[in-house]
């Protein structure tokens, strides 16, 4: 894969333009499916700056199947974080998001990891970037990362098992992973996939169902209110510092499992400190991918997905596309 010498940024995509992208994937026709109630969720113009900022960085050169151009991936992560933090260097960007004494949990997703095949490269690039920024290996904990990566870098071993006392999150109780007592900061690195129950699995579900002992208990009603209620626990919410979605290859149908016929090479990473906004953008990206594959949209609008609507109601982030500041950059 040839590597461009310098990144070529594309101007910011406005909220109105971004909604146009969503509309091109049959969002407006799909409103008839949900009736007049869905109209209340449509965005209204505003003039104040958004608290939610999402940055997508895309390249045609970064991935071919499971083969990842790691140098270019590193440049994409740098571009995303510098845009997100408005810092002039990658090191400064990391330090704007994290404390130098943080024990950082890098939370990947083991589901479909082998089929998608990009987690090892993503983990290696992130570990190298954090090492360069000053965090030692003993302050990096890999969660659901490929075993070969953990052994190769000898990052801090993850605390095994679950707490002995269950946590009450309102809509249920369960034992949280002991790794939450070990880390002081979380970098969430989910895949972007459809989900046969929740519609989409991305940032929020990677945390809610990936950090409890009995995730199968919390799949009723499209996984809502469980997803948002679990993420709202201070052990998760207060430690979540950054989300970087591995959308190099996305599962556009049949998720959360994956096969060759359900994976599309997208060549993107998407970053935000707001997991709700990132999931909302993820819905639009998946809908666009599905449209190009001749498939219908998963929901009329992101806020129509139960767990996203509930997450916004709890104050975990923004689910309405028009209320999200969105930057899209291309390298190459």
Buried (B, 14 or more C-beta within 10 A) or exposed (E): EEEBEEBEBBEBBEBEEBBEBBBEBBBBEBBEEBEEEBEEBBBEEEEEEBEBBBBBBBBBBBBEEBEBBBEBBBBBBBBBBBBBBEBEEBBBBBBBBBEEEBBBBBBBBEBBBEBBBBBBBBBBBBBEBBBEBEBEEEBBBBBBBBEEBBEEBEBBEBBEEBBEEBBEBEBBEBBBBBBBEBBBBBBBBBBBBBBEEBBBBBBBBBBBBBBBEEBEEBBEBBBBBBBBBBBBBEBBBEBBBBBBBBBBBBBBBBBBEBEEEBBBBBBBBBBBBBBBBBBBBBBBBBBBBBBEEEBEBBBBBBBBBBBBBBBBEBEBBBBBBBBBBBBBBBBB
